[in-house]
Amino acid sequence: MAIPEAQLNTWSHQGGITTAKNTADSVKNALAKFDKWPQDAQHEVFLQGSYKNDTNIYGDSDVDIVAQLHSSWYRDLTSLSVEEAKVYEQTYGDAQYDWSKFRSDVIKALQQYFDQTNVREGKKCLKVSASSGRLPADAVAAIDHRKYTRFHSVSDFRYIEGMKFFVPSENRWVINYPKQHYENGVAKNGSTGSYYKALVRIFKNARTYLVDNRQLTKEIAPSYFLECLLYNVPNANFGTSYQMSFSNILKWLSQNDIRALVCQNGFVPLFDGSPEQWSLGNAKVSIDALIRLWNNWNK
């Protein structure tokens, strides 16, 4: 028996967003009230993740927030010609206010605003405890990452903007593209008659149902990867009804080679060896579990 439309409709609903926005605003206020920024330092604070992308479901808690430094950046010149790379190097020197200094100041700003007892360092982010009107927050201190595709002069250049931060415990840098992820999700939702984001929430709730019933573990099917998985499904599979869409999506995922799929940002392969990418084996286990749920629903 297929999952009823009424159940899928319930799963399609978005969780609350007001408290998430308040949480992001409180982090923004913390950095705004910090009075020890270098004079020319420019940064931005913004939501990322499910709350930003309108794919949060009931039960989602931690709010993902980015504090990103714009006045300094790391560059990727691998797509430039030798001459263009030379012009770039002649144009820009090394920044004095780098990522490590910015992260240190972000920590000080958060501790000054929220109190030291409410801020601790996680593996990748800064953990801000929940309080009245505020959800727990995972705040990433990042710096601009510019992948240059053209550089002829300081007024004639093109680049793809991402963000970059260091993971000390793993001695490695992480590069993400949250703004492109958001923009591509908005475009996909528009192209599918607003079915895309609703279906992401449905699949996330279906995953939660499987986890609660011990048919899948949360670590095998993280929310971010499920969202990226559905992003790759052709638009023609969305629409008409949630039942039709859910069935069509599972059919497409089971009948096509998914190895070359990309993350929703459009740049990074979904499957590879880094911690920011999914295991192909885990993806197939997740798809199989969702198919069994669809075929054997008996609630």
Secondary structure as UniProt FT lines:
FT   HELIX           5..11
FT   HELIX           18..32
FT   TURN            39..40
FT   STRAND          43..48
FT   HELIX           50..53
FT   TURN            58..59
FT   STRAND          63..76
FT   TURN            78..79
FT   HELIX           82..91
FT   HELIX           99..114
FT   HELIX           116..118
FT   STRAND          119..121
FT   STRAND          126..128
FT   TURN            132..133
FT   STRAND          137..153
FT   TURN            154..155
FT   STRAND          156..167
FT   HELIX           168..170
FT   STRAND          172..176
FT   HELIX           178..191
FT   TURN            192..194
FT   HELIX           195..212
FT   TURN            213..214
FT   TURN            218..220
FT   HELIX           223..231
FT   HELIX           235..237
FT   HELIX           242..255
FT   TURN            259..260
FT   TURN            264..265
FT   TURN            275..276
FT   HELIX           280..295
//
